Amino acid sequence: MSRFPKRRAASGAIALPLLLLAAGSGAAQAHPNPATPDSLRQIQTMEPRMGPPGTEVSLYTENIPLQARVVVGMGAVGTGFEELGTGDQGEFGEIGATVRVPEDATWDRAVVFIIFNGNFAPTGLTDPFHVTDSAGRVQRTGVIVRRENECVIFEDRDGYAYSLTGAIGDVRPGDDVIVEGTPSRSVACPEADTIEVGRLEPTEPAERTHPTPLR
């Protein structure tokens, strides 16, 4: 598995409804290669799936079309992207990289890692990575969409779904809330990651950056 060089300055953006403007990187120019989430290959392995700024994240995939140059970026849904490093694809099409979550990444939105070719056309996308604070918590703003049996499903403003446990009170579908808590892999509700809620407060409806969940 190759290791990518240290983070460089942001060098581009794309006209996706997805991606990616890391905090503090400034406005990015629209890229002429449009794409949709359905047109991108899913990066097969990402470890770990959550952690604070500075966390090293290993990516590996074998399903990306052959390309002479590989660029890895990171950011939040609905914006541009910040370039983290470059590398080459293996002889058999495999791509392996270790990149570091930037120190200015914030805990209030999930981010994704994306692979581009040398022309900055997007070719692969990860599942969401949850940037945490130093205590291992995340903050999300969104709406309660379903409550049945043991599952309380919350959808954030980027369209990502979470199962809520812990201090959730008597929330009902349609309630707009701000959630703070500890993320983990879901057991009871496997269609969504879990947030063990430590604080939940009502809020005004948030503007949605994506109308439906990305996955």
Protein Blocks (a to p, Z undefined) as FASTA:
>chain_A
ZZdddddddfbdcfdfkbccdehkapadddfbdcdfklpccdfbdcdfbdcehiacdddd
fkbccdfbdcdddddehiacddfbdcdddfkopacddddddfkbcfkbccddddddfkop
afbdcdddddddfkopacdddddfbdchjbccdddfkopacddehjebjadehiacdddd
dddddfklmmbccdddfbdcdddddddfbfbdfZZ
